[in-house]
Amino acid sequence: MSILKIKINPDSGLRRKSQDLDKQDLRHDGFQELIGDMAETMIAKDGIGLAAPQVGENIRLIVVNTKDGVLPMINPVISSKSLAKEWDEEGCLSVPNTFGQVKRHKKIRCKFISAEGEAKRIEAKGLLARVIQHEIDHLDGILFIDKAKDIHEAHEL
Ligand SMILES: [Zn+2]
């Protein structure tokens, strides 16, 4: 496995709408390797989520860090969401040293395909719900700075 290079804003690939994957794509050797590399890259960079366009692949694949480990999600779609939203601080590996407050749905249900090609559902709240919403935005070419308020740079200690 290897650490992938992260695309940094501004980069046209970060602004493109990514393509859905089909079952055949999953069987491709390079695809399972990409999932492993994305997981390794996310952990090495202290991220809690990573979307394929951030590593130069405009396909609908994200990895998120959950309490049970790294969860790869293929073709993720939010199927329902709470009316309640909340503000919280976000950052992004593609927008270094920048943070801002973003309003997200508190709770979501999401459909996706697992790395093994199975149809799955997840219910997420709080931070995990936030991360999934942030990563799905990447698949649509949206960055958190498009929605954030109080955007500020990190303060070095
Ligand atoms: Zn991001």
Backbone and ligand atoms as CSV (ligand in chain L), in Angstrom:
chain,resi,resn,atom,element,x,y,z
A,1,MET,N,N,0.852,-1.189,0.000
A,1,MET,CA,C,0.000,0.000,0.000
A,1,MET,C,C,0.886,1.237,0.000
A,2,SER,N,N,0.322,2.302,-0.465
A,2,SER,CA,C,1.127,3.522,-0.521
A,2,SER,C,C,0.297,4.753,-0.190
A,3,ILE,N,N,1.018,5.776,0.229
A,3,ILE,CA,C,0.374,7.046,0.551
A,3,ILE,C,C,0.203,7.821,-0.754
A,4,LEU,N,N,-1.008,8.268,-0.988
A,4,LEU,CA,C,-1.320,8.960,-2.236
A,4,LEU,C,C,-1.137,10.465,-2.072
A,5,LYS,N,N,-0.903,11.119,-3.193
A,5,LYS,CA,C,-0.759,12.577,-3.178
A,5,LYS,C,C,-2.159,13.204,-3.170
A,6,ILE,N,N,-2.333,14.151,-2.271
A,6,ILE,CA,C,-3.646,14.802,-2.141
A,6,ILE,C,C,-3.707,16.055,-3.004
A,7,LYS,N,N,-4.786,16.163,-3.770
A,7,LYS,CA,C,-5.024,17.361,-4.583
A,7,LYS,C,C,-5.372,18.527,-3.663
A,8,ILE,N,N,-4.754,19.647,-3.934
A,8,ILE,CA,C,-4.955,20.819,-3.095
A,8,ILE,C,C,-5.745,21.876,-3.879
A,9,ASN,N,N,-6.713,22.480,-3.209
A,9,ASN,CA,C,-7.511,23.559,-3.787
A,9,ASN,C,C,-6.603,24.746,-4.141
A,10,PRO,N,N,-6.727,25.430,-5.258
A,10,PRO,CA,C,-7.642,25.140,-6.366
A,10,PRO,C,C,-7.081,24.066,-7.311
A,11,ASP,N,N,-7.952,23.145,-7.700
A,11,ASP,CA,C,-7.573,22.073,-8.621
A,11,ASP,C,C,-8.865,21.684,-9.346
A,12,SER,N,N,-8.837,21.656,-10.651
A,12,SER,CA,C,-10.085,21.451,-11.408
A,12,SER,C,C,-10.712,20.092,-11.087
A,13,GLY,N,N,-9.881,19.082,-10.755
A,13,GLY,CA,C,-10.404,17.754,-10.420
A,13,GLY,C,C,-11.276,17.773,-9.173
A,14,LEU,N,N,-11.005,18.703,-8.276
A,14,LEU,CA,C,-11.800,18.800,-7.043
A,14,LEU,C,C,-13.177,19.394,-7.329
A,15,ARG,N,N,-13.335,19.986,-8.501
A,15,ARG,CA,C,-14.579,20.681,-8.846
A,15,ARG,C,C,-15.457,19.901,-9.815
A,16,ARG,N,N,-14.985,18.732,-10.220
A,16,ARG,CA,C,-15.705,17.919,-11.195
A,16,ARG,C,C,-16.718,17.025,-10.478
A,17,LYS,N,N,-17.825,16.701,-11.154
A,17,LYS,CA,C,-18.777,15.746,-10.595
A,17,LYS,C,C,-18.249,14.349,-10.902
A,18,SER,N,N,-18.169,13.502,-9.888
A,18,SER,CA,C,-17.580,12.168,-10.064
A,18,SER,C,C,-18.602,11.164,-10.574
A,19,GLN,N,N,-18.102,10.129,-11.213
A,19,GLN,CA,C,-18.938,9.121,-11.866
A,19,GLN,C,C,-19.275,7.963,-10.928
A,20,ASP,N,N,-20.483,7.431,-11.076
A,20,ASP,CA,C,-20.868,6.212,-10.362
A,20,ASP,C,C,-19.988,5.050,-10.800
A,21,LEU,N,N,-19.821,4.079,-9.901
A,21,LEU,CA,C,-19.066,2.870,-10.232
A,21,LEU,C,C,-20.038,1.740,-10.500
A,22,ASP,N,N,-19.644,0.772,-11.328
A,22,ASP,CA,C,-20.480,-0.418,-11.478
A,22,ASP,C,C,-19.732,-1.624,-10.919
A,23,LYS,N,N,-20.457,-2.734,-10.821
A,23,LYS,CA,C,-19.921,-3.942,-10.164
A,23,LYS,C,C,-18.596,-4.397,-10.764
A,24,GLN,N,N,-18.471,-4.252,-12.089
A,24,GLN,CA,C,-17.233,-4.687,-12.746
A,24,GLN,C,C,-16.026,-3.894,-12.278
A,25,ASP,N,N,-16.251,-2.612,-12.013
A,25,ASP,CA,C,-15.140,-1.770,-11.542
A,25,ASP,C,C,-14.568,-2.320,-10.244
A,26,LEU,N,N,-15.448,-2.878,-9.388
A,26,LEU,CA,C,-15.017,-3.353,-8.071
A,26,LEU,C,C,-14.075,-4.546,-8.177
A,27,ARG,N,N,-14.247,-5.337,-9.238
A,27,ARG,CA,C,-13.431,-6.548,-9.390
A,27,ARG,C,C,-12.035,-6.234,-9.903
A,28,HIS,N,N,-11.865,-5.042,-10.386
A,28,HIS,CA,C,-10.576,-4.611,-10.908
A,28,HIS,C,C,-9.538,-4.612,-9.776
A,29,ASP,N,N,-8.378,-5.245,-10.008
A,29,ASP,CA,C,-7.320,-5.286,-8.985
A,29,ASP,C,C,-6.982,-3.889,-8.458
A,30,GLY,N,N,-6.828,-2.981,-9.387
A,30,GLY,CA,C,-6.423,-1.629,-9.026
A,30,GLY,C,C,-7.431,-0.950,-8.124
A,31,PHE,N,N,-8.682,-1.389,-8.188
A,31,PHE,CA,C,-9.720,-0.732,-7.396
A,31,PHE,C,C,-9.577,-1.052,-5.912
A,32,GLN,N,N,-9.380,-2.341,-5.598
A,32,GLN,CA,C,-9.214,-2.721,-4.185
A,32,GLN,C,C,-7.938,-2.090,-3.619
A,33,GLU,N,N,-6.933,-1.976,-4.481
A,33,GLU,CA,C,-5.686,-1.343,-4.063
A,33,GLU,C,C,-5.919,0.140,-3.760
A,34,LEU,N,N,-6.740,0.784,-4.607
A,34,LEU,CA,C,-7.052,2.199,-4.389
A,34,LEU,C,C,-7.745,2.392,-3.039
A,35,ILE,N,N,-8.672,1.509,-2.703
A,35,ILE,CA,C,-9.370,1.617,-1.412
A,35,ILE,C,C,-8.353,1.518,-0.268
A,36,GLY,N,N,-7.448,0.538,-0.360
A,36,GLY,CA,C,-6.422,0.366,0.669
A,36,GLY,C,C,-5.517,1.580,0.774
A,37,ASP,N,N,-5.134,2.113,-0.377
A,37,ASP,CA,C,-4.255,3.285,-0.390
A,37,ASP,C,C,-4.964,4.513,0.173
A,38,MET,N,N,-6.250,4.663,-0.159
A,38,MET,CA,C,-6.996,5.810,0.373
A,38,MET,C,C,-7.119,5.710,1.889
A,39,ALA,N,N,-7.381,4.491,2.391
A,39,ALA,CA,C,-7.492,4.297,3.842
A,39,ALA,C,C,-6.160,4.642,4.504
A,40,GLU,N,N,-5.078,4.155,3.924
A,40,GLU,CA,C,-3.763,4.405,4.502
A,40,GLU,C,C,-3.420,5.898,4.471
A,41,THR,N,N,-3.777,6.545,3.363
A,41,THR,CA,C,-3.491,7.976,3.204
A,41,THR,C,C,-4.279,8.792,4.229
A,42,MET,N,N,-5.566,8.451,4.383
A,42,MET,CA,C,-6.410,9.166,5.347
A,42,MET,C,C,-5.821,9.065,6.753
A,43,ILE,N,N,-5.406,7.858,7.136
A,43,ILE,CA,C,-4.882,7.664,8.488
A,43,ILE,C,C,-3.540,8.379,8.649
A,44,ALA,N,N,-2.678,8.258,7.636
A,44,ALA,CA,C,-1.354,8.898,7.710
A,44,ALA,C,C,-1.473,10.413,7.844
A,45,LYS,N,N,-2.517,10.988,7.228
A,45,LYS,CA,C,-2.679,12.458,7.246
A,45,LYS,C,C,-3.619,12.910,8.362
A,46,ASP,N,N,-3.989,11.983,9.268
A,46,ASP,CA,C,-4.891,12.315,10.373
A,46,ASP,C,C,-6.246,12.813,9.904
A,47,GLY,N,N,-6.705,12.300,8.763
A,47,GLY,CA,C,-8.031,12.682,8.290
A,47,GLY,C,C,-9.066,11.746,8.879
A,48,ILE,N,N,-10.345,12.156,8.836
A,48,ILE,CA,C,-11.410,11.255,9.289
A,48,ILE,C,C,-12.299,10.840,8.122
A,49,GLY,N,N,-11.944,11.332,6.941
A,49,GLY,CA,C,-12.640,10.927,5.725
A,49,GLY,C,C,-11.804,11.350,4.529
A,50,LEU,N,N,-12.004,10.650,3.425
A,50,LEU,CA,C,-11.277,11.006,2.203
A,50,LEU,C,C,-12.131,10.569,1.014
A,51,ALA,N,N,-12.196,11.421,0.000
A,51,ALA,CA,C,-12.991,11.111,-1.191
A,51,ALA,C,C,-12.044,10.924,-2.374
A,52,ALA,N,N,-12.404,10.017,-3.278
A,52,ALA,CA,C,-11.521,9.673,-4.399
A,52,ALA,C,C,-11.057,10.885,-5.220
A,53,PRO,N,N,-11.922,11.893,-5.477
A,53,PRO,CA,C,-11.417,13.034,-6.254
A,53,PRO,C,C,-10.250,13.758,-5.573
A,54,GLN,N,N,-10.141,13.600,-4.256
A,54,GLN,CA,C,-9.027,14.240,-3.546
A,54,GLN,C,C,-7.684,13.586,-3.887
A,55,VAL,N,N,-7.747,12.355,-4.417
A,55,VAL,CA,C,-6.504,11.693,-4.826
A,55,VAL,C,C,-6.484,11.516,-6.347
A,56,GLY,N,N,-7.269,12.350,-7.036
A,56,GLY,CA,C,-7.182,12.412,-8.490
A,56,GLY,C,C,-8.052,11.417,-9.234
A,57,GLU,N,N,-8.995,10.757,-8.533
A,57,GLU,CA,C,-9.883,9.798,-9.197
A,57,GLU,C,C,-11.309,10.323,-9.125
A,58,ASN,N,N,-11.879,10.665,-10.268
A,58,ASN,CA,C,-13.240,11.215,-10.255
A,58,ASN,C,C,-14.287,10.108,-10.332
A,59,ILE,N,N,-14.305,9.308,-9.255
A,59,ILE,CA,C,-15.261,8.213,-9.115
A,59,ILE,C,C,-15.926,8.332,-7.749
A,60,ARG,N,N,-17.154,7.727,-7.639
A,60,ARG,CA,C,-17.927,7.910,-6.407
A,60,ARG,C,C,-17.524,6.877,-5.348
A,61,LEU,N,N,-16.414,7.157,-4.728
A,61,LEU,CA,C,-15.837,6.321,-3.672
A,61,LEU,C,C,-15.325,7.235,-2.565
A,62,ILE,N,N,-15.735,6.911,-1.328
A,62,ILE,CA,C,-15.197,7.638,-0.171
A,62,ILE,C,C,-14.753,6.618,0.874
A,63,VAL,N,N,-13.840,7.013,1.736
A,63,VAL,CA,C,-13.539,6.208,2.918
A,63,VAL,C,C,-13.763,7.110,4.132
A,64,VAL,N,N,-14.365,6.538,5.182
A,64,VAL,CA,C,-14.594,7.307,6.406
A,64,VAL,C,C,-14.097,6.485,7.592
A,65,ASN,N,N,-13.623,7.207,8.592
A,65,ASN,CA,C,-13.137,6.541,9.787
A,65,ASN,C,C,-14.293,6.410,10.775
A,66,THR,N,N,-14.619,5.192,11.172
A,66,THR,CA,C,-15.689,4.981,12.145
A,66,THR,C,C,-15.067,4.334,13.381
A,67,LYS,N,N,-15.877,4.187,14.423
A,67,LYS,CA,C,-15.341,3.566,15.633
A,67,LYS,C,C,-14.966,2.104,15.380
A,68,ASP,N,N,-15.516,1.525,14.327
A,68,ASP,CA,C,-15.193,0.131,13.990
A,68,ASP,C,C,-14.101,0.022,12.922
A,69,GLY,N,N,-13.461,1.141,12.609
A,69,GLY,CA,C,-12.398,1.106,11.608
A,69,GLY,C,C,-12.780,1.847,10.341
A,70,VAL,N,N,-11.964,1.682,9.316
A,70,VAL,CA,C,-12.183,2.419,8.073
A,70,VAL,C,C,-13.322,1.767,7.286
A,71,LEU,N,N,-14.282,2.593,6.881
A,71,LEU,CA,C,-15.418,2.106,6.100
A,71,LEU,C,C,-15.353,2.686,4.684
A,72,PRO,N,N,-15.118,1.828,3.673
A,72,PRO,CA,C,-15.199,2.318,2.293
A,72,PRO,C,C,-16.652,2.335,1.851
A,73,MET,N,N,-17.070,3.381,1.174
A,73,MET,CA,C,-18.449,3.512,0.701
A,73,MET,C,C,-18.417,3.853,-0.791
A,74,ILE,N,N,-19.053,2.987,-1.577
A,74,ILE,CA,C,-19.090,3.155,-3.026
A,74,ILE,C,C,-20.482,3.637,-3.426
A,75,ASN,N,N,-20.541,4.600,-4.330
A,75,ASN,CA,C,-21.811,5.202,-4.773
A,75,ASN,C,C,-22.704,5.591,-3.582
A,76,PRO,N,N,-22.173,6.282,-2.586
A,76,PRO,CA,C,-22.998,6.621,-1.428
A,76,PRO,C,C,-24.092,7.629,-1.794
A,77,VAL,N,N,-25.292,7.368,-1.274
A,77,VAL,CA,C,-26.436,8.268,-1.506
A,77,VAL,C,C,-27.146,8.477,-0.177
A,78,ILE,N,N,-27.409,9.710,0.161
A,78,ILE,CA,C,-28.170,9.996,1.380
A,78,ILE,C,C,-29.638,9.751,1.075
A,79,SER,N,N,-30.243,8.779,1.804
A,79,SER,CA,C,-31.626,8.396,1.503
A,79,SER,C,C,-32.615,9.136,2.386
A,80,SER,N,N,-32.191,9.522,3.591
A,80,SER,CA,C,-33.028,10.403,4.398
A,80,SER,C,C,-32.155,11.165,5.373
A,81,LYS,N,N,-32.684,12.276,5.825
A,81,LYS,CA,C,-31.905,13.142,6.704
A,81,LYS,C,C,-32.811,13.831,7.695
A,82,SER,N,N,-32.262,14.124,8.864
A,82,SER,CA,C,-33.043,14.813,9.889
A,82,SER,C,C,-33.294,16.248,9.440
A,83,LEU,N,N,-34.426,16.784,9.866
A,83,LEU,CA,C,-34.663,18.204,9.610
A,83,LEU,C,C,-33.673,19.031,10.405
A,84,ALA,N,N,-33.330,18.513,11.588
A,84,ALA,CA,C,-32.418,19.253,12.464
A,84,ALA,C,C,-31.024,19.311,11.858
A,85,LYS,N,N,-30.468,20.506,11.931
A,85,LYS,CA,C,-29.098,20.696,11.454
A,85,LYS,C,C,-28.285,21.268,12.595
A,86,GLU,N,N,-26.980,21.153,12.474
A,86,GLU,CA,C,-26.133,21.807,13.470
A,86,GLU,C,C,-24.851,22.334,12.832
A,87,TRP,N,N,-24.345,23.403,13.430
A,87,TRP,CA,C,-23.084,23.991,12.986
A,87,TRP,C,C,-21.939,23.309,13.719
A,88,ASP,N,N,-20.836,23.087,13.013
A,88,ASP,CA,C,-19.618,22.663,13.708
A,88,ASP,C,C,-18.431,22.970,12.809
A,89,GLU,N,N,-17.260,22.907,13.402
A,89,GLU,CA,C,-16.062,23.259,12.652
A,89,GLU,C,C,-15.631,22.112,11.737
A,90,GLU,N,N,-15.239,22.467,10.527
A,90,GLU,CA,C,-14.690,21.477,9.598
A,90,GLU,C,C,-13.378,21.968,9.015
A,91,GLY,N,N,-12.606,20.995,8.577
A,91,GLY,CA,C,-11.398,21.251,7.810
A,91,GLY,C,C,-11.367,20.236,6.690
A,92,CYS,N,N,-10.326,20.273,5.872
A,92,CYS,CA,C,-10.253,19.360,4.733
A,92,CYS,C,C,-8.799,19.204,4.315
A,93,LEU,N,N,-8.400,17.977,4.017
A,93,LEU,CA,C,-7.012,17.734,3.602
A,93,LEU,C,C,-6.686,18.465,2.297
A,94,SER,N,N,-7.712,18.782,1.500
A,94,SER,CA,C,-7.485,19.478,0.231
A,94,SER,C,C,-7.484,21.005,0.387
A,95,VAL,N,N,-7.811,21.464,1.598
A,95,VAL,CA,C,-7.805,22.904,1.880
A,95,VAL,C,C,-6.986,23.091,3.164
A,96,PRO,N,N,-5.675,22.982,3.061
A,96,PRO,CA,C,-4.832,22.904,4.268
A,96,PRO,C,C,-4.928,24.151,5.153
A,97,ASN,N,N,-4.784,23.909,6.443
A,97,ASN,CA,C,-4.717,24.987,7.440
A,97,ASN,C,C,-5.913,25.924,7.432
A,98,THR,N,N,-7.042,25.439,6.992
A,98,THR,CA,C,-8.230,26.289,6.899
A,98,THR,C,C,-9.395,25.578,7.590
A,99,PHE,N,N,-10.122,26.344,8.372
A,99,PHE,CA,C,-11.251,25.783,9.107
A,99,PHE,C,C,-12.432,26.731,9.003
A,100,GLY,N,N,-13.618,26.203,9.212
A,100,GLY,CA,C,-14.798,27.052,9.182
A,100,GLY,C,C,-15.987,26.303,9.738
A,101,GLN,N,N,-17.032,27.056,10.065
A,101,GLN,CA,C,-18.252,26.468,10.610
A,101,GLN,C,C,-19.174,26.080,9.453
A,102,VAL,N,N,-19.632,24.835,9.456
A,102,VAL,CA,C,-20.532,24.354,8.401
A,102,VAL,C,C,-21.782,23.748,9.040
A,103,LYS,N,N,-22.941,24.072,8.464
A,103,LYS,CA,C,-24.207,23.549,8.957
A,103,LYS,C,C,-24.514,22.247,8.224
A,104,ARG,N,N,-24.746,21.188,8.978
A,104,ARG,CA,C,-25.026,19.872,8.376
A,104,ARG,C,C,-26.230,19.239,9.063
A,105,HIS,N,N,-26.863,18.292,8.372
A,105,HIS,CA,C,-27.923,17.509,9.002
A,105,HIS,C,C,-27.313,16.715,10.155
A,106,LYS,N,N,-28.049,16.683,11.283
A,106,LYS,CA,C,-27.535,15.978,12.460
A,106,LYS,C,C,-27.489,14.479,12.259
A,107,LYS,N,N,-28.500,13.978,11.543
A,107,LYS,CA,C,-28.643,12.529,11.371
A,107,LYS,C,C,-28.952,12.240,9.917
A,108,ILE,N,N,-28.338,11.202,9.384
A,108,ILE,CA,C,-28.639,10.802,8.001
A,108,ILE,C,C,-28.738,9.277,7.908
A,109,ARG,N,N,-29.441,8.830,6.884
A,109,ARG,CA,C,-29.349,7.427,6.476
A,109,ARG,C,C,-28.740,7.439,5.088
A,110,CYS,N,N,-27.873,6.487,4.857
A,110,CYS,CA,C,-27.112,6.485,3.621
A,110,CYS,C,C,-27.079,5.083,3.035
A,111,LYS,N,N,-27.298,4.989,1.734
A,111,LYS,CA,C,-27.166,3.710,1.018
A,111,LYS,C,C,-25.816,3.725,0.313
A,112,PHE,N,N,-25.174,2.596,0.233
A,112,PHE,CA,C,-23.903,2.527,-0.489
A,112,PHE,C,C,-23.599,1.076,-0.841
A,113,ILE,N,N,-22.549,0.875,-1.605
A,113,ILE,CA,C,-22.072,-0.466,-1.950
A,113,ILE,C,C,-20.763,-0.672,-1.183
A,114,SER,N,N,-20.612,-1.846,-0.583
A,114,SER,CA,C,-19.375,-2.136,0.148
A,114,SER,C,C,-18.259,-2.484,-0.841
A,115,ALA,N,N,-17.042,-2.569,-0.321
A,115,ALA,CA,C,-15.889,-2.924,-1.164
A,115,ALA,C,C,-16.086,-4.299,-1.799
A,116,GLU,N,N,-16.906,-5.149,-1.140
A,116,GLU,CA,C,-17.175,-6.505,-1.656
A,116,GLU,C,C,-18.352,-6.520,-2.632
A,117,GLY,N,N,-18.957,-5.360,-2.852
A,117,GLY,CA,C,-20.026,-5.274,-3.835
A,117,GLY,C,C,-21.416,-5.487,-3.274
A,118,GLU,N,N,-21.550,-5.494,-1.947
A,118,GLU,CA,C,-22.871,-5.696,-1.342
A,118,GLU,C,C,-23.572,-4.359,-1.093
A,119,ALA,N,N,-24.892,-4.367,-1.287
A,119,ALA,CA,C,-25.690,-3.181,-0.981
A,119,ALA,C,C,-25.806,-3.043,0.530
A,120,LYS,N,N,-25.506,-1.876,1.049
A,120,LYS,CA,C,-25.514,-1.646,2.496
A,120,LYS,C,C,-26.252,-0.360,2.809
A,121,ARG,N,N,-26.605,-0.241,4.098
A,121,ARG,CA,C,-27.202,0.989,4.617
A,121,ARG,C,C,-26.514,1.327,5.918
A,122,ILE,N,N,-26.439,2.600,6.199
A,122,ILE,CA,C,-25.878,3.005,7.476
A,122,ILE,C,C,-26.715,4.165,7.996
A,123,GLU,N,N,-26.891,4.189,9.319
A,123,GLU,CA,C,-27.504,5.357,9.939
A,123,GLU,C,C,-26.395,6.035,10.722
A,124,ALA,N,N,-26.223,7.313,10.515
A,124,ALA,CA,C,-25.116,8.015,11.166
A,124,ALA,C,C,-25.628,9.293,11.799
A,125,LYS,N,N,-25.002,9.654,12.910
A,125,LYS,CA,C,-25.338,10.933,13.549
A,125,LYS,C,C,-24.059,11.611,13.993
A,126,GLY,N,N,-24.200,12.884,14.344
A,126,GLY,CA,C,-23.058,13.620,14.870
A,126,GLY,C,C,-21.900,13.675,13.894
A,127,LEU,N,N,-20.700,13.405,14.412
A,127,LEU,CA,C,-19.485,13.570,13.604
A,127,LEU,C,C,-19.481,12.681,12.370
A,128,LEU,N,N,-19.903,11.424,12.522
A,128,LEU,CA,C,-19.887,10.521,11.357
A,128,LEU,C,C,-20.846,11.013,10.265
A,129,ALA,N,N,-22.020,11.487,10.687
A,129,ALA,CA,C,-22.983,12.035,9.713
A,129,ALA,C,C,-22.358,13.235,8.999
A,130,ARG,N,N,-21.659,14.053,9.750
A,130,ARG,CA,C,-20.990,15.238,9.189
A,130,ARG,C,C,-19.927,14.831,8.164
A,131,VAL,N,N,-19.097,13.857,8.551
A,131,VAL,CA,C,-18.007,13.422,7.661
A,131,VAL,C,C,-18.581,12.870,6.351
A,132,ILE,N,N,-19.623,12.041,6.455
A,132,ILE,CA,C,-20.213,11.461,5.239
A,132,ILE,C,C,-20.771,12.570,4.338
A,133,GLN,N,N,-21.444,13.558,4.926
A,133,GLN,CA,C,-21.981,14.669,4.121
A,133,GLN,C,C,-20.850,15.461,3.456
A,134,HIS,N,N,-19.775,15.684,4.201
A,134,HIS,CA,C,-18.612,16.411,3.663
A,134,HIS,C,C,-18.004,15.635,2.487
A,135,GLU,N,N,-17.843,14.316,2.662
A,135,GLU,CA,C,-17.195,13.512,1.619
A,135,GLU,C,C,-18.085,13.370,0.380
A,136,ILE,N,N,-19.399,13.219,0.583
A,136,ILE,CA,C,-20.298,13.131,-0.582
A,136,ILE,C,C,-20.277,14.460,-1.352
A,137,ASP,N,N,-20.164,15.576,-0.652
A,137,ASP,CA,C,-20.018,16.869,-1.340
A,137,ASP,C,C,-18.825,16.835,-2.296
A,138,HIS,N,N,-17.714,16.228,-1.846
A,138,HIS,CA,C,-16.537,16.141,-2.729
A,138,HIS,C,C,-16.888,15.452,-4.048
A,139,LEU,N,N,-17.769,14.449,-3.982
A,139,LEU,CA,C,-18.131,13.702,-5.204
A,139,LEU,C,C,-18.928,14.568,-6.169
A,140,ASP,N,N,-19.486,15.663,-5.634
A,140,ASP,CA,C,-20.242,16.588,-6.478
A,140,ASP,C,C,-19.452,17.870,-6.748
A,141,GLY,N,N,-18.172,17.841,-6.442
A,141,GLY,CA,C,-17.322,19.005,-6.730
A,141,GLY,C,C,-17.483,20.160,-5.758
A,142,ILE,N,N,-18.049,19.849,-4.570
A,142,ILE,CA,C,-18.302,20.900,-3.574
A,142,ILE,C,C,-17.270,20.806,-2.453
A,143,LEU,N,N,-16.700,21.937,-2.079
A,143,LEU,CA,C,-15.760,21.976,-0.947
A,143,LEU,C,C,-16.437,22.662,0.241
A,144,PHE,N,N,-15.978,22.327,1.447
A,144,PHE,CA,C,-16.651,22.880,2.635
A,144,PHE,C,C,-16.576,24.397,2.686
A,145,ILE,N,N,-15.512,24.962,2.071
A,145,ILE,CA,C,-15.382,26.425,2.091
A,145,ILE,C,C,-16.484,27.107,1.281
A,146,ASP,N,N,-17.160,26.352,0.420
A,146,ASP,CA,C,-18.288,26.915,-0.343
A,146,ASP,C,C,-19.478,27.210,0.574
A,147,LYS,N,N,-19.540,26.475,1.706
A,147,LYS,CA,C,-20.709,26.571,2.591
A,147,LYS,C,C,-20.365,27.143,3.954
A,148,ALA,N,N,-19.081,27.319,4.219
A,148,ALA,CA,C,-18.654,27.637,5.585
A,148,ALA,C,C,-18.793,29.122,5.903
A,149,LYS,N,N,-18.955,29.387,7.201
A,149,LYS,CA,C,-18.838,30.763,7.685
A,149,LYS,C,C,-17.689,30.786,8.699
A,150,ASP,N,N,-17.266,31.982,9.027
A,150,ASP,CA,C,-16.147,32.153,9.965
A,150,ASP,C,C,-14.905,31.367,9.510
A,151,ILE,N,N,-14.609,31.450,8.232
A,151,ILE,CA,C,-13.429,30.734,7.708
A,151,ILE,C,C,-12.166,31.372,8.274
A,152,HIS,N,N,-11.311,30.519,8.816
A,152,HIS,CA,C,-10.069,31.061,9.408
A,152,HIS,C,C,-8.929,30.081,9.230
A,153,GLU,N,N,-7.740,30.582,9.341
A,153,GLU,CA,C,-6.568,29.721,9.245
A,153,GLU,C,C,-6.286,29.113,10.599
A,154,ALA,N,N,-5.613,27.970,10.562
A,154,ALA,CA,C,-5.226,27.335,11.816
A,154,ALA,C,C,-4.189,28.217,12.497
A,155,HIS,N,N,-4.241,28.232,13.790
A,155,HIS,CA,C,-3.236,28.987,14.535
A,155,HIS,C,C,-2.166,28.014,14.992
A,156,GLU,N,N,-0.946,28.292,14.588
A,156,GLU,CA,C,0.156,27.411,14.993
A,156,GLU,C,C,0.409,27.604,16.473
A,157,LEU,N,N,0.740,26.489,17.130
A,157,LEU,CA,C,1.077,26.584,18.560
A,157,LEU,C,C,2.515,27.068,18.708
L,1,ZN,ZN,ZN,-12.615,17.328,2.394
